Amino acid sequence: MNEKQPQVWVFIEQRDGKPADVSFELLSKGRKLAESLHGELKAVVIGHDMHSLAEETFRYGAQEVLLADHGDLRHYNTLPYSRILSRLVDEHQPRIVLFGGTFIGRDLAPRVASHTLSGLTADCTDLQISDVTYVRKDYSQLLLQIRPAFGGNIIATIICPDSPVQMATVREGVMEKIPLAQPVEERITPVPFEPDPTDELVRIIARHHEESKVNLKAAPIIVSGGYGMGNWQNFQVLYELAHVIGGEVAGTRAAVDAGFIDQARQVGQTGVTVRPKLYIACGISGAIQHRAGMRDANKIIAINSDPDAPIFSICHYGIVGDVMEVIPMLIDAYKHKLK
Amino acid sequence: MSYHSIVMVKQVPDTANISGEVMKPDGTVNRSKLPTVFNPEDKVALELALQFRDRYDGTVRVLTMGPAKASDLLRDCLYMGADEAFLVSDRKFAGADTLATSYVLAQALQKLRPFDIIFAGRQAIDGDTAQVGPQTAEKLGLPQITYAEEIVEAQGPKITVKRKVDHGFEVLEGALPLLITVVKDAATPRPFRATRAMAYKNARTLLELEKMTEANSLLYVDQLKEEYVSKGLFIPTMTADDLDVDPKRCGLEGSPTKVHKIESVVLGGSTHETIPANKDGMYALIDRLMEDHIFG
């Protein structure tokens, strides 16, 4: 049941009625993909009292909203949400469906991909449309799903040549949120929802919401630490520097895994992508997954005792030395010059 | 009430030690060339299942899909306390993406019914996709609870689980049977039990027994298998023939995602300005950042 125009869909994620930033970032990217395909960009909104949120998607280029609005859908729940989306995908066969690489997106997307037998690539760092020759066959206008793989020595381009629907998840901050000056078209199509007994198989009995204390994406300066910081105590010096120069503290995947810093502050492919004015990389070797999350910073300072660390190849200012000695000197110099 | 759990585990390459040479021309990974480890979150999932068994009684079985080498992983599970281990292995399953993997695992799990809970790690460190758990649940028509941090309690046919969500947590009550994926903070894996390691160090999968007979013409697989079964040291192996699988949905052929291109990451020449790690260097750096309009 292919419709004439290829469709690009973005699942719009909401928590307590508030849209996730990543959904608007994906609409902005989806708009470009839809243009390349000469197709249409659609937003899928599931929730309750979602009309104004649905209208917000037009500002980011959605040409149509498929809206499932029902009291039972107020909070994300795997089974009803995946049932709705799977049925819509089966029915409309969009070429591309994009999800945020969030707890919700990563719970929902595989379920829908499994049901619809679609190819799904997690944590893409770039998406492009291109004609492809694969095993001596030509395919037109495939979605190139690009992501670092296998320890970061490799960048893989994944394609789904024979899958009618191509799905991908993308982490927050990877794509840029670009609102339109003028929304093009405004069409909300209601999607019927019939409650089903299976919707009750998993029930939410308590919810605890912590307003995120950190907003790395909005921070003009980020002081970031890697595994080379050695321990969490040494991270205190990064907090001190961040406090003095007015920045936020972040860390690499390795630093998070080692327990030096909270996962909410992770920068990189499987964390947040940031574009600050200044990024200070301390004790960070510079694996590709990390670089994917910070390479667009306006200026990068790298401090590392290993002169061959890959981080030096993308920094603007490189300091070879012991972080624990360099940072106190940097703090002193800043205080002396600017206070 | 006691509960029957199955833990899906995976042997993964130690991603810290990977180079371009381990990639095959078709873009899949030559796993035989890599050092391997127990996927960390799967180990946590096994620990959580064992703790659950300690609390409520019942059984814990483990299941993995992989090459013959994955037998080591299953012995590790037996050393930790799993009651039984199963290997799913066939050349036809090689090169599978998450969809083809979950299809085969779901077919294998069908053979292991009845079960109440399927545990799995949130994700494996070789792909970080976190897709196989939910996709397996979907294939089995089971509900899922992902990102579980804690099993609060089980009561009759219901389980209460605390799970992570964006900016906080939720407590969910789920009807059994269901599938749970587990984050690394959920439990600390117990060390191997010496008595269990002694008891199971000679446990062998069918693939390993076959290898033994290849090396020694006096041995016959069926006879050997019987001997290992009688000693309680046989690890059952399920191949494509043992499972009701459609070969078109397995392995590379059953995988909608294909690796189109692999590029080794080549670092460009460094063009950065070197700042000496001393007081003068720091002053100069502050000046440069003021010129860049970042400070001041």
Interface residues (C-beta under 8 A of the other chain):
Chain A: R15 A20 T78 L79 S82 T102 F103 I104 R106 D107 A109 P110 R111 A113 S114 H115 L117 S118 G119 L120 T121 A122 D123 V132 Y134 L144 Q145 P148 A149 F150 G151 G152 N153 I154 I155 A156 T157 I158 I159 C160 P161 D162 S163 T198 E200 L201 V202 R203 I204 I205 A206 R207 H208 H209 E210 E211 S212 I221 I245 T270 K277 L278 I288 N298 K299 I301 A302 I303 P310 F312 S313 C315 H316 Y317 G318 I319 V320 G321 D322 E325 V326 M329 L330 D332 A333 Y334 H336 K337 L338
Chain B: P13 T15 A16 N17 I18 S19 G20 V22 M23 G27 V29 D97 T98 L99 S102 D126 G127 D128 T129 A130 Q131 V132 G133 P134 Q135 A137 E138 K139 P143 Q144 I145 T146 Y147 T160 K164 V165 D166 H167 G168 F169 E170 V171 L172 E173 G174 A175 L178 S255 P256 T257 K258 V259 H260 K261 I262 E263 S264 V265 L267 G268 G269 S270 H272 E273 T274 I275 P276 A277 N278 K279 G281 M282 Y283 L285 I286 D287 R288 L289 M290 D292 I294 F295 G296
